[in-house]
Amino acid sequence: MTTIAPTPGSQVGKGAANVPEIRVASPADLQFAEGSGALRYSVTLDERGHMDMLLLNKGSRELLVVFHGATVPGHHHLPRFEWLRTLNERTDFSCLFVSDPTLTLDTDLLLGWYLGWKGMDLYPLLGETVQRAASAVAAEKIILTGSSGGGFASLQVAPYLPGSLAIPFNPQTDVTRYHWNAQASYLRRVMPHLRQRENRKAWGRTLGDRTAATRRYGKPQPNHVLYVQNVRDEHHYHHHYRPFAERAEKGPNKERLVFEEYSAAPFHEPPGRGRFVETIQRGSKMLEQWPG
């Protein structure tokens, strides 16, 4: 598909701005290069949005897929490849960083949960894309991770990749349980046809499992989960973590889910770099011990 030379991993700059970009006309045309190093990809999804990715091939047995949370105006810019510097410097994992295509629909949208838009359910598409990347880098294991909204995406995409491991940090597990202003912004900018519902939760039920990992994991799933939660993040602990964990204890995926709690600052923040890397590395070892 291309003869563009990848950028060596040691030379990848901030935000991968110095990494060559390959433009792809559609998901069906996407082919990841097999050489070591880093390349960016921009894939047109339809007339509304596109998907930006960075594939960093280090020749490891694992492919780590990274999703991001909400953007902060003036601080984050699209495409966003969260944890790039940390993972490039501290691990030997091959990584696929995926910027949320939902945010390409409106520059004022800060959080989209990788939900997609009308006629564009991103989760199965992301599952297929990750599988293509894993084949290109010859990865034997797939780990998906992210914090907050990125953690939600990791939970939602992993079921499309049998045998994979999702490691969400302090994620939302039901979008309709999150702050209404974030939901309202998404509806107004992306799904205006769903705004006129009788109550705030009805729009989420219209999209089914797409807005609720609690519903998705109420059915048997082929992946594993290592769920990591700061107990002092009160909103996420009580409204997302506990409902998910309590339902999981009674559900069909009980043996495939592990829950870890830690205590950090009393607000919603990503984990520290040390905790993040250590958990990913430990999760990789745990995945080797899990049956298919």
BELFEN-V179646 format. One record per residue. RES is the residue in one letter. SS is DSSP state (h for helix, s for strand, l for the rest). BURIAL is # if it has 16 or more other ideal C-beta (glycine too) atoms within 10 Angstrom, else .. Layout:
RES	SS	BURIAL
RES	SS	BURIAL
This chain:
M	l	.
T	l	.
T	l	.
I	l	.
A	l	.
P	l	#
T	s	#
P	l	.
G	h	#
S	h	.
Q	h	.
V	l	#
G	l	.
K	h	.
G	h	#
A	h	#
A	l	.
N	l	.
V	l	#
P	l	.
E	s	#
I	s	#
R	s	.
V	s	#
A	l	.
S	l	.
P	h	#
A	h	.
D	h	.
L	l	#
Q	l	.
F	l	#
A	l	#
E	l	.
G	l	.
S	l	.
G	s	#
A	s	#
L	s	#
R	s	#
Y	s	#
S	s	.
V	s	#
T	s	.
L	l	#
D	l	.
E	l	.
R	l	#
G	l	#
H	s	#
M	s	#
D	s	#
M	s	#
L	s	#
L	s	#
L	s	#
N	s	#
K	l	#
G	l	.
S	l	#
R	l	.
E	s	#
L	s	#
L	s	#
V	s	#
V	s	#
F	s	#
H	l	#
G	l	#
A	l	#
T	l	#
V	l	.
P	l	.
G	l	.
H	l	.
H	l	.
H	l	.
L	l	.
P	l	#
R	l	#
F	l	#
E	l	#
W	l	#
L	h	#
R	h	.
T	h	.
L	h	#
N	h	#
E	h	.
R	h	#
T	l	#
D	l	.
F	l	#
S	s	#
C	s	#
L	s	#
F	s	#
V	s	#
S	l	#
D	l	#
P	h	#
T	h	#
L	h	#
T	h	#
L	h	#
D	l	#
T	l	.
D	l	.
L	l	#
L	l	#
L	l	#
G	l	#
W	l	#
Y	l	#
L	l	#
G	s	#
W	s	#
K	l	.
G	l	.
M	s	#
D	s	.
L	h	#
Y	h	#
P	h	.
L	h	#
L	h	#
G	h	#
E	h	.
T	h	#
V	h	#
Q	h	#
R	h	.
A	h	#
A	h	#
S	h	.
A	h	#
V	l	#
A	l	.
A	l	#
E	l	.
K	s	#
I	s	#
I	s	#
L	s	#
T	s	#
G	s	#
S	s	#
S	l	#
G	h	#
G	h	#
G	h	#
F	h	#
A	h	#
S	h	#
L	h	#
Q	h	#
V	h	#
A	h	#
P	l	#
Y	l	#
L	l	#
P	l	.
G	l	.
S	l	#
L	s	#
A	s	#
I	s	#
P	s	#
F	s	#
N	l	#
P	l	#
Q	l	#
T	l	#
D	s	#
V	h	#
T	h	#
R	h	#
Y	l	#
H	l	.
W	h	.
N	h	.
A	h	#
Q	h	#
A	h	.
S	h	#
Y	h	#
L	h	#
R	h	.
R	h	#
V	l	#
M	l	#
P	h	.
H	h	.
L	h	.
R	l	.
Q	l	.
R	l	.
E	l	.
N	l	.
R	l	.
K	l	#
A	h	.
W	h	#
G	h	#
R	h	.
T	h	.
L	l	#
G	h	.
D	h	#
R	h	#
T	h	#
A	s	#
A	h	#
T	h	#
R	h	#
R	h	#
Y	l	#
G	l	#
K	l	.
P	l	.
Q	l	#
P	l	.
N	l	#
H	s	#
V	s	#
L	s	#
Y	s	#
V	s	#
Q	s	#
N	s	#
V	l	.
R	l	#
D	l	#
E	h	.
H	h	.
H	h	#
Y	h	#
H	h	.
H	h	#
H	h	#
Y	h	#
R	h	.
P	h	.
F	h	#
A	h	#
E	h	.
R	h	#
A	h	#
E	h	.
K	l	.
G	l	#
P	l	.
N	l	#
K	h	.
E	h	.
R	h	#
L	s	#
V	s	.
F	s	.
E	s	.
E	s	.
Y	s	.
S	l	.
A	l	.
A	l	.
P	l	.
F	l	.
H	l	#
E	l	.
P	l	#
P	l	#
G	l	.
R	h	.
G	h	.
R	h	.
F	h	#
V	h	#
E	h	.
T	h	#
I	h	#
Q	h	#
R	h	.
G	h	#
S	h	#
K	h	.
M	h	#
L	h	#
E	h	.
Q	h	.
W	l	.
P	l	.
G	l	.
